[in-house]
Each structure stands twice: as structure tokens, then as C-alpha cells.
Amino acid sequence: MDSMTVYTTAVKTANFSLAAQQLNLSPSAVSKQISQLEKTLGVRLLNRTTRSISPTEAGTLYYNRCMLILEAIQETNAMVKDLESSVGGTLRVWVPSVFGRSLLSRVAADFCQEFPNIDIELFLSDAPMDLTGNGFDIGIYLGDLPDSRLIAKTIGPLSLVLCASPEYIEKHGHPHSIDALADHSMLIVTGNESIDIRKVKRLAESAKLHERSAKLITNDLDLAYHSAHAGLGIAALPYYLIQRSLNKGSLIHLLKDFETPGALVHMVFPKSRYMPQKTRQFIDFLSLYFVDLAEQLRQSIEIEKQKRS
């Protein structure tokens, strides 16, 4: 096996045994190959203890250069494969849980219909994202981007809209102004400023959200969505989450002149000199999907305004 691959794996795992497991070699084979590499270079690359290993100053320099070379080789191989084949392969996507369940499943179905040779592996998680360490091609991120190792493309805001079920409206009436919300049961989603309507000053003040108890407070967006369907109260939910419910009439869009952009949605991907066709196609596809989503919301609001005039 290539000595660069063996060495970089050993540094990443900080242990000969763990490196051997990943490389399908014996620990002694890993140790022997790195010792031979040190002999060839005439320099010690690793500090060794009975439990772990760590790179020397020269070893760190060598590791960084090896990683650049190995990445360049992977990119070159991908470029050649892309040139000789149609758009295809498996696309690994990391996505927040609710966002993935409510929107990405539909996007994936439409995308696979247009690109039948591409398979999608969707990994849903609300844990901190590690694209490079887990081999993901792309990730969906909501809000500020903390990882400078990633490249980001902004695809749009999470527009919040007020909604309630027909059953709730029939029982409690239809609010025709923001001030009227003070007489209604409100559902509050916490844990994220972009979807906490108490952070929207003009709404929170008019609805007196800080002066009275909410009917439901939850940190789970999915629970708030289902509670709105169940007729528990009025909620401000992301448009992507409730679009189909609005179209079917199982939720009613209230106060259409009230709409506020929430956190920005980003597509993020590892820095690379070359991007496979499958990744480029998905980025373009999802970008257009969000453009269409925003246009549908805009048209819905315009139609309502025309009805009033």
C-alpha cells in the first residue's frame, strides 16, 4: 500500500492499531512501513509511546503535504471518471432532521427522476456537522457558518408564515390584524432565534407574547407543526414546512401581509479544486427549488392583496 496513505492514516488515528484496522493491515505492517519511510527520508516523522503516536515538526509538515497530494490524486481520478461517464454515482448529503424530512425527501425524489443514474444517501442529524471527516459531498446548514474549511452557497431564507388549522379558525375566529393575535392561543418554537416568534419584535409586542402564557412552548419544530394541524393554536412556521398543507387546506395562511425571513439556508461543501458533476447538479437543482418556493409564497401573498383591493 502507498506509504503516504499509511502515514496519513496513522497520524489521523494517532494509533498504529486503529490505522491498521482502517487499512486492513496488521499493526506491525503499518509500523514497519512508516519506519522504512523514515529511513528513506532520513528523518523521524513520529513520536512513539506505548499507547499513541504523534507527528514531529517534520512529520507535521510531511503530513500536510501528503494530504494535499492525496487530495489532488482523488480529484484527478474523479475528473477522469466524470469525463468518461454520464452524471451518476452516489451523492452523500448531510441535512438537519426536520428540514430533511419535510423538504429534502421531495427534492430527492424530483432530483432522482431527472438524474436517474445518481443515488442519494441522506443523513439526517441535528448534531454538529463534519462533512470532511465523514465523507459527505454536501451539507445543508441553517444559520451562521462556523466552519471555515467549507465553501458555502446561500440558497434563501427560511420565511416564517402564520398559520392555523381550519378547525381552530372555525372555533376561535380568523384574526385580521396582528393586534388580534392577543386574543388567540399561540404556539411557540424555542431553541432557534430564527423561528422563535418572540424574537420578532412587532409580532411579539402586538400579540403580547411576553405578557401571557403560550398554549404550547416546544423546542421541536415537528411537534409545533403537528400541534398546529391538531387545532391547538396559531404558529409561525417555515414556509417550506407547511407549503403542502397550505395547498391542501389542512392549514390556513393567516395575515398574509406578515412574513419575515428567518435564518439563511446554505449549501456547504468541502474546499476542492474540482467538484464532481453529481454535486454541481444537486447544488443547481436545490437552488432553483428554493427560487421556486420563494416565488410561490410571493404569488400567494400578491393574490391575497389583489383580493382585498
N, C-alpha and C positions, 0 to 999 in steps of 0.2 A: 504494500500500500504506500502511496505517496507520503514522504516524510513530513511535508508541510501539513497535510491533513492530520497526521498522527500528532504532530507537535501542537497544533492549534486546538485540537480536541482535548489534549491533556491539560493545556493551560485553562481552557474554559471550564473543565470539570474539577481542576485542582487536585486530581487524584488519578493514579495510574489504573486502578481497578475500574473506576467509573468510565474512564476513557476507553478501556479495553472492552467493556460491555457495549458501548456505543459503536465501536469499530469492529465488533465481532472478532477480537483478537484476545490473546492471553495477556495478563499484566506484564509478564516477563518479556513478551514480544514488543510491547509498547516501550518499556524501559530500555530494551536493547536498541530499538530503532532510534530513540532520542539520543542515547549515548553515542551511537555511531554518527548521528548528525552533529553533535557537539565536537566529536573528534575530527570530522571533516571540516567544520568551520573553525576549529581551533579556539573555541570559546565556550565557557559554561553558560548554558541557557536557563537552567532551572536550579533553584534551591530545593533540596530534598530533605524531608523529615520522615519519620516513621508513619505519619498519618496523612500528610499532604505535601503538595509541591507548589512552588510559586516562582514566577519568572524573575530572573536577574534583570539589571538595567539593559544589558544586551539582549536578553530574552524577550523583554517587553518590546523593544524596537523590532526584533525579528518577528514577533507575533503580529504586530500591527502591519508590517509589510506583507507578511504571508496572507493575512486576511484580505488585503487589497488584491493580491494576486489571485487568490482562490475565488473571490467575488467576480473578478474580471473573467476568469475562466468559465464560471457559471453563466455569466451574461453572454459570453461569446457562444457557448453551447445553445443557450436559449434563442439567440438571434438566428443561428443556423437552422434550428428546428422550425422556427417561425417562417423562415423563408421557404422551407421545403414542405410545408403542410398548411392546410386550411386552419382557420381560427378554431382552436379546440384545446382540450386539456381540462384539468380540474382547477377551479378558482376557489381559494380558501378565504372566507370573509368573516371578520370579527364584527359583531354588532351588539349594541345594548339590547337587553331582553325584550322589553315591551315594543320598542321600535322594530325589532326583528319579527316578532310575532304579528304585529298589526300591519306592517307595510312591506318589509323585505320579502315575506313569503309571496306576496302578489308580484313584486318586482322580479323575483327569481323566476316565477312561472312565466311571466311575459318575456324575460330575457332568454330563458332556455328555449322558448318557442322560436325566437328569432335566430338564436345561435345554438342549434341542436347538438353540436359537437362539443359544447362546453358543459361540464358538470360543475355544480356549485356545492361547496361544503360550507354551510352557515354555522358559525359557532356563536351561540347566544350567551352573553355573560355581562354582569354589571361590575365585575372585578376590574382592577386597573389593567389596561391593555398593554400587551407586549407583542407587537407584530413580529419584530425581527427574531426574538427568541423562540417564538412558536411557529414560525414558518408561514405566516399569513401573507397573502398577496395584497390585501386591502382591509381597512377597518373603517367603520362608521363611528364618528365621535361627535358628541353633543357638548357644546360649550367651549371653554378655553382649552387650548392645546398645550400640555405641559412638556411634551417630548420633542426636543429639538432635532432628534435623529430622523424625524419623519417629515415628509412633504405633505402639505395639505391643500385640498381644493374645496373651497366653500361652495355648497350647493343650495343654501337657502335657510331661512329662519323657521323655527317651529311656531307658526302662527297659532295663537290661542283664540278660541271662539267660545262664547257662552252657549250652553245647550241644556236641554231637559227633555224628559220623555213626554209623549202626548198625554199619558195618564196623569203625570204631575201637573201639566198645564190645565187639563180638564178639571182637576180637583182644586188647584190653588190659583188659577188665573195666569194670564200671559203678561209679564212685565213689559211695559212700553217705554221705559226710561231706566237709566242706571240707578236713579234715586229710588225707583220702585223695588229694587232688589233688597232694600232694607226690610221689606215685609215678606221675604221668601227664605226658604231653607237653602243654605249654601253648603256645597261640598268642597273641602279644601285639600289640596295635594301639597304635602311638605317635602323637604329633603332636597329641593332644587329650586333656586330662585326664579328660574325661567318659567316655571309652571305653578308657582305659588301666587295666587291672585291677591294675597295680602300685600305683595310687593308692588302691585300695580296701583299707584297712589290714587288716581282719580276714581278707580273702581272701589278700592278699599274704603275710601272716605265716604263716597256716595252710598255704598251698601252697608256702611257702619260695621265693617267686618271686625274691627278691633274693639267694638263696644258690646258685642253679643257673641254667644257661643255658636259655633257652626254645627250643622246637623251631623256632619261627618268630617273628621280630620284623619287623613291617612298618608303614609309615605309611599303608597303603592299606586301608581298611575292606572294599572289594570283594574284594581279594586274600585277606584273612583269611576272609571268607565262603566263597569257593570252596575255600580250603585246608581249612576245616572239613568241607566236603562231600567232599573228596578223602580224608578219613580221616587227616589229618596230626596232629591233636591236638584238644584241648579249647579252646574260645574263649568269651569273654564278648562277646556281640554284641547290638546293639539289637533289641528285640522286633519293631519294625516291619519290620526287615530279614529276619528269619527266620520270621515268623509262618506264611507259606505252607509253608515247608519243614517246620516242626513239624507242621502239619496233614497234610501228605502222608507224613510219616515219614522224609523224607530227612535230617532232623536230629532228634536226641533232646534234649529239655529235661532237663538234669541238675540235681540238687539244687534242687528247686522251692521250697524254703524260702529259697533265696538269690536275692534280686532287689534290685537297687539302682538308684535313679533317677540318671540321668546329667544331661547338660545340658538345660535347658529349651528347648522348641521354641516359637518366636514367629512369628506372622504380623505383618509390618510393612507400613505403607503411608504415603504422604506425608500431611502435615498438610493438611487441606482442610475447608472449611465444609460441603462436600457430597460424599457418597460415592455413586457410581453403583450402581444395583441389582445389576449383574453382580458387582461387588466385594463388596457386602454378602452376596449369596447364597453366594459362594465361601467367605467367612470363616465363615459359619454352617455350611456343609456340611463344611468341613475340621475345624471344632471338634467337631462331632458324630462325625466319623470317628475322631478321637483318643479321644473318650469311649468309643466302642465298642471301640476297640483295647485301652484300659486295662481295660475290663470283661472282655474275652475272656481277658486274661492273669490277672486276678484269679480268674475262674471256673476256669481251668485249674489254678491253684495250690490252690484250695479243693477241687477234685475229688481232687487228689493227697493232700491232708491227710485227707480222708474215707476214702480207701483204706487209709491207714496206721492209722486209729483203729478 
